[in-house]
Amino acid sequence: MNDKMKLEIAEELGLLEKVNATGWKSLTAKESGRIGGILARRKKKMEKAVT
């Protein structure tokens, strides 16, 4: 589930081509942090919706 969400977020941020071409390691710290922050927010929101 995390990988799918990460790919969706990367696509929304316009980074999916870069990830597909060169892998996750090619992202800058800022780009990775942005994806991680959005992922954390979405996971937290999903957990609240379940409870």
C-alpha positions in Angstrom: 0.0 0.0 0.0 2.8 2.4 0.8 4.5 1.9 -2.5 1.3 2.5 -4.4 0.7 5.7 -2.4 4.2 6.9 -2.9 3.9 6.4 -6.7 0.5 8.3 -6.7 2.1 11.2 -4.8 5.2 11.3 -7.0 2.8 11.5 -10.0 0.9 14.3 -8.4 4.1 16.2 -7.8 5.4 15.6 -11.4 8.2 13.4 -10.2 7.0 10.0 -11.5 9.0 10.2 -14.8 12.1 10.9 -12.8 11.5 8.0 -10.4 10.7 5.6 -13.3 13.8 6.6 -15.2 16.4 6.7 -12.5 14.8 5.3 -9.3 13.9 6.7 -5.9 17.6 7.4 -5.1 17.7 10.1 -7.7 15.3 12.4 -5.8 16.6 15.3 -3.8 16.2 15.4 -0.1 13.6 18.1 -0.6 11.6 16.0 -3.1 11.8 12.9 -0.9 10.8 14.9 2.2 7.8 16.3 0.4 6.6 12.8 -0.7 7.2 11.5 2.9 5.3 14.4 4.4 2.3 14.0 2.2 2.4 10.2 2.7 2.4 10.6 6.5 -0.6 13.0 6.3 -2.6 10.7 4.1 -1.9 7.7 6.3 -3.0 9.7 9.4 -6.1 10.8 7.7 -7.0 7.3 6.6 -6.5 6.0 10.2 -8.8 8.7 11.5 -11.4 7.7 8.9 -11.3 4.1 10.0 -11.8 4.8 13.7 
